[in-house]
């Protein structure tokens, strides 16, 4: 059932976030803001190089898996793998006249392994399966935590920190190959390749633009403020990432379900699911954000260490951003699931150009706080604009009723109760 899958996904996401939380806290104390900044800078370079390796293929894969009921891994990888290899070659060509930093070489492998693993694991998302990919991610996060403890003691430089990501990526890649081994027997199909390209074509602009903006903020921070400020920003954004993961986990089965409802032309059911998703996200996240806003001035340095005290306002700004994402993310999924993604190209071009222009003005003055404000303002503009387009295209309304219905109250109560049983009573044999 949908509710049980969401509960499983939420429980797994919180466990994964807990491991990531411990990893971030230990990494901050063992490696410090400068190493964080150095690795973030290298990751920003790779973000630009690998920005064009997806081009919407992942979205197309989830959509077609949900519609067809079977992942076409061979077809997907026949399109994805050449793009990854070309991106890696582009980085090597750029650095051909100078010695390739060891940490960058490791991070190139991490990018390839991670993106290939994601390519396989999103097949479970399309099939609305919760356990396989989450168990693998828990194992990978656990190994990275061990790697941080070991390398933070033995090798406290950018290479050591990069190797912690390598440990996680290697487990994800090898595990995803094992989990998806039965899907490789299907050969690439010319008809399916055309469907992948046709569906993903609008994303060929949308997705690279998002990577360009994120990497652009990183590179501008490095240029104007240096590695230490970039490291502090990276840690503050990392704390926000746990909340973003929580909200995303509630949406992970939303996209394939909406894809099927659109195939059935059931717009009323799409409206009901959208309303419920927004309300549940807000009822969960608003109290949490208020609490974290109050405690953040004490909480952030307690987690990351006093060297990261400047990450407090960055984290607070991103807390406002999570509420914007909670409101607009469900409609974002509806836009893609109803094949209206082509209308987003102009939105993403504008928000990227606007965001980088605003960053060029704010980052030299405000540093990491400026980068955070750029992200939040861009999310607000993009979210409002996308919803207006969606309303025009399919007639969807914005949250027809803010109050929870009796059914939604029962669903939310069941979600919280069952989640608490799953997390705090590990002896239970099943989640009800």
Secondary structure as GFF3:
##gff-version 3
##sequence-region A 1 432
A	DSSP	alpha_helix	2	49	.	.	.	ID=ss1
A	DSSP	three_ten_helix	50	52	.	.	.	ID=ss2
A	DSSP	alpha_helix	57	68	.	.	.	ID=ss3
A	DSSP	alpha_helix	73	94	.	.	.	ID=ss4
A	DSSP	alpha_helix	102	126	.	.	.	ID=ss5
A	DSSP	alpha_helix	131	154	.	.	.	ID=ss6
A	DSSP	alpha_helix	158	179	.	.	.	ID=ss7
A	DSSP	three_ten_helix	181	183	.	.	.	ID=ss8
A	DSSP	alpha_helix	190	200	.	.	.	ID=ss9
A	DSSP	alpha_helix	203	225	.	.	.	ID=ss10
A	DSSP	alpha_helix	227	251	.	.	.	ID=ss11
A	DSSP	alpha_helix	254	263	.	.	.	ID=ss12
A	DSSP	alpha_helix	267	304	.	.	.	ID=ss13
A	DSSP	three_ten_helix	306	308	.	.	.	ID=ss14
A	DSSP	alpha_helix	311	337	.	.	.	ID=ss15
A	DSSP	three_ten_helix	341	344	.	.	.	ID=ss16
A	DSSP	alpha_helix	345	366	.	.	.	ID=ss17
A	DSSP	alpha_helix	368	394	.	.	.	ID=ss18
A	DSSP	alpha_helix	406	424	.	.	.	ID=ss19
###
